[in-house]
Amino acid sequence: MPTSYSVLADGEDTITHVRKMLCVALAAGALFVTSGQAWADSIQLFNTGVDSVGGLLAAGAVDSHYAIDAGSGPYVIGDPGGLGWSPNTATAQWISSAPGGLYPPDTNYTQTFTLGDNVALATATLSGLVAGDNGAVVYLNGNLLLNDSYNGSNSPWTGMVPFSAAAGDFQHGTNTLVFYANNNGGADGPGGLIVDGLSGSYAPVPEPATWGTALLAGLSVQFVARKRRTRA
């Protein structure tokens, strides 16, 4: 025997109406969740040559935010112009794995940050500006972000260039950001790195309670809209 359904005043059966309400509510809820930009959080990252609050370090000071795999320091270079480099800025300074920036070895300058399991990796961002002598190569978790190496005719140390990461470059747990500055094994005179405008952000995966709130918000929108149609 065919199942009978009650029919609403506008000619729509109850089951179809409920399905439509849920679909619209879920769509409205998803919009509620994804538009919650206030949930976005910043990744703690540091330009070169700054302290823990972003203030400029003194010339010759060690920049503890960057670990190095060769040489010493890294040391803040107070007069990059004397080495033929682009100027320091109000928010970043050149650093080198050799005091004074002369004859450092090829060096990886590394900074790490952590993304918890609750982070939606697809929302993560990271970008900045970099210059190096002889050039700079940038990696995030082994993924190449930029290769601005010296090729015999360019001068990468005279101006910064942008780099950025894609969603697939991030991972849960420790993330490793590496800036490689080649100096021909230490034979090419000055060598160093400057990173400016370094920033990143992410959004957490919404908790089940958040989706429940979003669904309730969507249903409320539907209820108000239908009430208005009924009055009309």
Secondary structure, 3 states (H helix, E strand, C coil): CCCCCCECCCCCEHHHHHHHHHHHHHHHHHHHHHCCHHHCEECCCCCCCECCCCCECCCCCECCCCEECCCCCCEECCCHHHHCCCCCCCCCCCEECCHHHECCCCEEEEEEEEECCCEEEEEEEEEEEEEEECEEEEEECCEEEEEEECCCCCCHHHCCEEEECCHHHCCCEEEEEEEEECCHHHCCCECEEEEEEEEEEEEECCCHHHHHHHHHHHHHHHHHHHHHHHHC
